[in-house]
Amino acid sequence: MSQRDVRLTTGHPEQPKPQVHTMPDHEDIHAALNKNIPLKEKLICTHEAVKKLIPNVARIAIAIYDPDTSVLKTYLHSSGDANPLDNYEALLDDAPSLKEVLERGRPRVINNMLTFEDKSHEHTQRIGRAGYAASYTMPMFDNGVFFGFVI
């Protein structure tokens, strides 16, 4: 492991030289976000970091909102080849639970996806058939403008 210098000073003006100590380099679990890799790979690396803290997180996905058409479109996911919502899009107005998340501007947690099983929305049925038992959904904003969800 390489070492780097860290200079510690007491702040006392009469001390002529600061003390020098070495410490091991630190690898940040989110270091991949600064690498020159595709965005999907960054999402997968983020998912791996999250799983170190919360092992049961099976998937992270991003849905992008098009304000001109009011359509929400699947964009990225970290679930490998298994993607229950591949190339899926829907009007935000046709997803009332997501619309409520947006209006509140706060995350939503569903601990039991079976509560949505009787719903007729295709996206809800697909997620349930894929075996996902719970869900965390958070709206994303850029300078106050909604642009999608982390799902």
C-alpha positions as CSV (number, residue, x, y, z in Angstrom):
1,M,0.0,0.0,0.0
2,S,1.4,3.4,-0.9
3,Q,1.9,6.1,1.6
4,R,1.2,9.8,1.4
5,D,2.3,12.7,3.5
6,V,-0.1,14.5,5.8
7,R,1.1,17.6,7.5
8,L,-0.3,18.3,10.9
9,T,0.4,21.7,12.6
10,T,-0.5,22.9,16.0
11,G,-1.1,26.4,14.7
12,H,1.3,27.8,17.2
13,P,3.2,30.6,15.5
14,E,6.5,29.9,17.3
15,Q,6.7,26.3,16.1
16,P,9.3,26.4,13.2
17,K,8.4,23.1,11.3
18,P,5.1,21.2,11.1
19,Q,5.1,17.6,12.1
20,V,4.9,15.1,9.2
21,H,3.1,11.8,9.5
22,T,2.3,9.2,6.9
23,M,-0.9,7.3,6.5
24,P,-2.1,4.7,3.9
25,D,-3.9,5.9,0.8
26,H,-7.7,5.6,1.1
27,E,-9.7,4.1,-1.7
28,D,-13.2,5.7,-1.7
29,I,-16.0,3.3,-2.4
30,H,-17.4,5.8,-4.9
31,A,-14.0,6.3,-6.7
32,A,-15.5,4.8,-9.9
33,L,-17.7,7.8,-10.3
34,N,-14.6,9.8,-11.2
35,K,-13.3,7.3,-13.7
36,N,-13.7,7.6,-17.4
37,I,-16.2,4.7,-17.8
38,P,-19.8,4.5,-19.2
39,L,-22.6,5.8,-17.0
40,K,-24.1,2.3,-16.7
41,E,-20.8,1.1,-15.2
42,K,-20.8,3.9,-12.7
43,L,-24.3,2.9,-11.7
44,I,-23.2,-0.7,-11.3
45,C,-20.3,0.4,-9.1
46,T,-22.6,2.6,-7.1
47,H,-24.9,-0.4,-6.6
48,E,-22.0,-2.5,-5.4
49,A,-21.0,0.2,-2.9
50,V,-24.6,0.3,-1.6
51,K,-24.8,-3.5,-1.3
52,K,-21.8,-3.3,1.0
53,L,-24.0,-1.4,3.4
54,I,-27.4,-2.9,2.5
55,P,-26.8,-6.3,1.0
56,N,-30.4,-6.9,0.0
57,V,-30.5,-4.1,-2.6
58,A,-31.0,-6.2,-5.7
59,R,-31.2,-3.4,-8.3
60,I,-30.8,0.3,-8.9
61,A,-32.5,1.8,-11.9
62,I,-32.9,5.3,-13.4
63,A,-36.0,6.5,-15.2
64,I,-35.8,9.8,-17.1
65,Y,-38.7,12.2,-17.5
66,D,-39.3,14.0,-20.8
67,P,-41.2,17.3,-19.9
68,D,-42.2,17.9,-23.5
69,T,-44.2,14.6,-23.7
70,S,-44.8,13.9,-19.9
71,V,-43.3,10.5,-20.6
72,L,-41.1,8.6,-18.1
73,K,-38.6,6.3,-19.8
74,T,-36.4,3.6,-18.4
75,Y,-32.8,4.6,-18.9
76,L,-30.2,2.7,-16.8
77,H,-30.3,-0.3,-14.5
78,S,-27.7,-2.3,-12.5
79,S,-29.5,-5.7,-12.7
80,G,-27.3,-7.2,-15.5
81,D,-29.2,-8.9,-18.3
82,A,-32.4,-9.3,-16.3
83,N,-34.3,-6.1,-16.8
84,P,-38.1,-6.3,-16.3
85,L,-38.6,-2.8,-17.8
86,D,-36.3,-2.9,-20.8
87,N,-37.2,0.0,-23.2
88,Y,-40.3,0.8,-21.2
89,E,-42.1,4.1,-21.1
90,A,-45.3,5.4,-19.7
91,L,-47.0,8.7,-19.1
92,L,-46.3,10.0,-15.6
93,D,-50.0,10.6,-15.3
94,D,-50.5,6.8,-15.7
95,A,-48.3,6.1,-12.7
96,P,-50.2,7.8,-9.8
97,S,-47.9,6.4,-7.1
98,L,-44.8,7.9,-8.9
99,K,-46.7,11.2,-9.5
100,E,-47.3,11.3,-5.7
101,V,-43.6,10.7,-5.0
102,L,-42.8,13.7,-7.3
103,E,-45.4,15.9,-5.8
104,R,-44.1,15.2,-2.3
105,G,-40.5,15.6,-3.5
106,R,-39.5,12.8,-1.1
107,P,-38.5,9.2,-1.3
108,R,-41.1,6.4,-1.1
109,V,-40.4,3.0,0.4
110,I,-42.6,0.0,-0.3
111,N,-41.6,-2.9,1.9
112,N,-44.0,-5.4,0.2
113,M,-44.5,-5.1,-3.5
114,L,-47.5,-7.4,-3.2
115,T,-49.5,-4.4,-2.1
116,F,-49.4,-3.3,-5.7
117,E,-50.0,-6.7,-7.3
118,D,-53.7,-6.1,-8.1
119,K,-52.9,-2.9,-10.0
120,S,-53.4,-3.0,-13.7
121,H,-50.3,-1.0,-14.6
122,E,-47.9,-3.0,-16.8
123,H,-44.8,-1.7,-15.1
124,T,-46.0,-2.8,-11.6
125,Q,-46.9,-6.2,-13.0
126,R,-43.5,-6.6,-14.7
127,I,-41.6,-5.7,-11.5
128,G,-43.7,-8.1,-9.5
129,R,-43.2,-11.0,-12.0
130,A,-39.4,-10.4,-11.8
131,G,-39.5,-11.2,-8.1
132,Y,-38.7,-7.8,-6.6
133,A,-40.1,-7.8,-3.1
134,A,-39.6,-4.1,-2.1
135,S,-38.9,-0.8,-3.6
136,Y,-37.3,2.6,-2.8
137,T,-38.1,5.4,-5.2
138,M,-36.6,8.9,-5.1
139,P,-37.3,11.8,-7.4
140,M,-34.2,13.5,-9.0
141,F,-34.0,17.2,-9.5
142,D,-31.4,19.4,-11.3
143,N,-31.5,23.0,-10.0
144,G,-35.0,22.4,-8.8
145,V,-36.2,20.9,-12.1
146,F,-37.5,17.3,-12.0
147,F,-35.8,15.0,-14.5
148,G,-36.5,11.5,-13.3
149,F,-36.4,8.9,-10.6
150,V,-33.9,6.6,-8.9
151,I,-35.9,3.4,-8.6
